[in-house]
């Protein structure tokens, strides 16, 4: 079940039903499996509980490093970077996402690379670097098309490209 009903066209944040997310968080409880930890991180992040999400995301990276695959570790690191972004640590998030995107592409894991580029684009977007955001979103779109992504994933990337274009245009008019 997807908890995302859409994306805010101005902030690119996930639009969710908070009560559904809280209910799911309670269902998961204190489960320690990697999938449960990753889901808890995401739920805490979208519920604006970035401090709690940071603690669990660090735990999920450790678990993935010890017991997961390289893909699991990349997913955990990307999610950790999105928590850093939510806390305003853009430089740290960008660095982590760059490393993850490069590793995913080097391994030929297009869908994970796209995930990293999409989120690095969001970091640039939040930091006001709309040109870099657009480049990352375009790269994510290419990789998502290459990997046979769902229509929802492609649409979220197209929405992000459009938002970056709008912000770039507004910034150039203002200067």
Secondary structure in CASP SS format (residue, H / E / C, confidence):
PFRMAT SS
TARGET T0000
AUTHOR 0000-0000-0000
METHOD secondary structure of the structure
MODEL  1
X C 1.00
X C 1.00
X C 1.00
X E 1.00
X E 1.00
X E 1.00
X E 1.00
X C 1.00
X C 1.00
X C 1.00
X C 1.00
X C 1.00
X C 1.00
X E 1.00
X E 1.00
X E 1.00
X C 1.00
X H 1.00
X H 1.00
X H 1.00
X H 1.00
X H 1.00
X H 1.00
X H 1.00
X H 1.00
X H 1.00
X H 1.00
X H 1.00
X C 1.00
X C 1.00
X C 1.00
X C 1.00
X C 1.00
X H 1.00
X H 1.00
X H 1.00
X H 1.00
X H 1.00
X H 1.00
X H 1.00
X H 1.00
X H 1.00
X H 1.00
X H 1.00
X H 1.00
X H 1.00
X C 1.00
X C 1.00
X C 1.00
X H 1.00
X H 1.00
X H 1.00
X H 1.00
X H 1.00
X H 1.00
X H 1.00
X H 1.00
X H 1.00
X H 1.00
X H 1.00
X H 1.00
X H 1.00
X H 1.00
X H 1.00
X H 1.00
X H 1.00
X H 1.00
X C 1.00
X C 1.00
X H 1.00
X H 1.00
X H 1.00
X H 1.00
X H 1.00
X H 1.00
X H 1.00
X H 1.00
X H 1.00
X H 1.00
X H 1.00
X H 1.00
X H 1.00
X H 1.00
X H 1.00
X H 1.00
X H 1.00
X C 1.00
X C 1.00
X C 1.00
X H 1.00
X H 1.00
X H 1.00
X H 1.00
X H 1.00
X H 1.00
X H 1.00
X H 1.00
X H 1.00
X H 1.00
X H 1.00
X H 1.00
X H 1.00
X H 1.00
X H 1.00
X H 1.00
X H 1.00
X H 1.00
X C 1.00
X C 1.00
X H 1.00
X H 1.00
X H 1.00
X H 1.00
X H 1.00
X H 1.00
X H 1.00
X H 1.00
X H 1.00
X H 1.00
X H 1.00
X H 1.00
X H 1.00
X H 1.00
X H 1.00
X H 1.00
X H 1.00
X H 1.00
X C 1.00
X C 1.00
X H 1.00
X H 1.00
X H 1.00
X H 1.00
X H 1.00
X H 1.00
X H 1.00
X H 1.00
X H 1.00
X H 1.00
X H 1.00
X H 1.00
X H 1.00
X H 1.00
X H 1.00
X H 1.00
X H 1.00
X C 1.00
X C 1.00
X C 1.00
X C 1.00
X H 1.00
X H 1.00
X H 1.00
X H 1.00
X H 1.00
X H 1.00
X H 1.00
X H 1.00
X H 1.00
X H 1.00
X H 1.00
X H 1.00
X H 1.00
X H 1.00
X H 1.00
X H 1.00
X H 1.00
X H 1.00
X H 1.00
X H 1.00
X H 1.00
X H 1.00
X H 1.00
X H 1.00
X C 1.00
END
